[in-house]
Amino acid sequence: MKHLFGIALLFAFSLSVSGQEKCNCPQQSTKGKGTFYLTAGYNLDWYAKSTLHFKDHSTNNYDFTLSGVKAVDRDGLKHLFNEDITIPQYSFRIGYWLNNKRDIGFEINYDHAKYVMLRNQNLHLKGQIHDQEYDQDTVVRANFLTFEHSNGANFCLVNIIKRKNLLHSKNNKFWLGAVFKYGFGFVYPRSDVTIFGVNRNDRYHVAGYITGVESGFRFDFLKYFFLETTLKGVYANYNNVLLAGSGRAKHKVYGAEYIFLCGLQMSL
């Protein structure tokens, strides 16, 4: 975490010392103002193993962890033209490029990612369930637990962004550049969890925080349009996942995303 906050400080310092000269970049404003943009697209996700902690001493009686949990996404892209376009894992961005020499901007970043715990895993169970202590490996089946953020793991970040133009056409209608981003924000899932046969899947809520770094390429064309493709690494801390009754779960997730976006931009 300290390294990620350090990256944020470096971005902020770079912004503070940036000159007033205009950038040599796509959609440059002749009035010295910046460029506003919108993007939409889709994402694919991969997750490292994690530890899930479940606790409830009010409506039920358990306090245990499962270690080495594997999870996958549920991209749905193969059904893109056969169902609602919001069912696959989609991404949105709203951003603003400052028209300065260092070509720096800000972005509100939302990824509707999904996190689905694989079933029938052999995991290490440690803790207490209904007054009985456990410290053993066990196969976690659906009648014991299903756990997913399938209505969205939902990453919401504010990014500081930097662009480096690599090449462009002589008429300035086509540009290829690299983009680098750092962001911090919150996770906003609607979790679908069944524990001991009782399900809860009822509302979205802020469940913790997230930080991420992202880099990739951006192709600007015909002044108003662009395509962007990036890889993103995230660390998310879900410290308040809602369970049935007064139960709560928490887990920390390291993940990677591939993101493809189409965008529209306009200088001010």
Disulfide bonds with the S-S distance in Angstrom:
Cys23-Cys25 1.88
